[in-house]
Amino acid sequence: MKFWEIGEKIRQSRKSKKITQQQLADEAEISRVTLSKLERGYITEVSVAALIKILNALSQEIDIIPEDKLPTLDDLKKDAE
């Protein structure tokens, strides 16, 4: 996952949990505007502490996966079946 994709995943998770941007921003102690920019991929300077708070509020985590271990298209097709 590229850094700018994290925001989209955060947005999807937030919406699936029916949490507003303001609620999540308050939980992470960041501004709603900052969260909005992060979700749209326009901001890359979010502190690790804030990112951890966001992920904790959404019951999510980030896995570090080496690029050479990324799934192939065949792997993804198998997972989709």
PyMOL commands that set and color helices and strands:
alter all, ss='L'
color gray80, all
select helices_A, chain A and resi 3-16+21-28+32-39+48-57+67-69+73-80
alter helices_A, ss='H'
color red, helices_A
deselect
rebuild
show_as cartoon
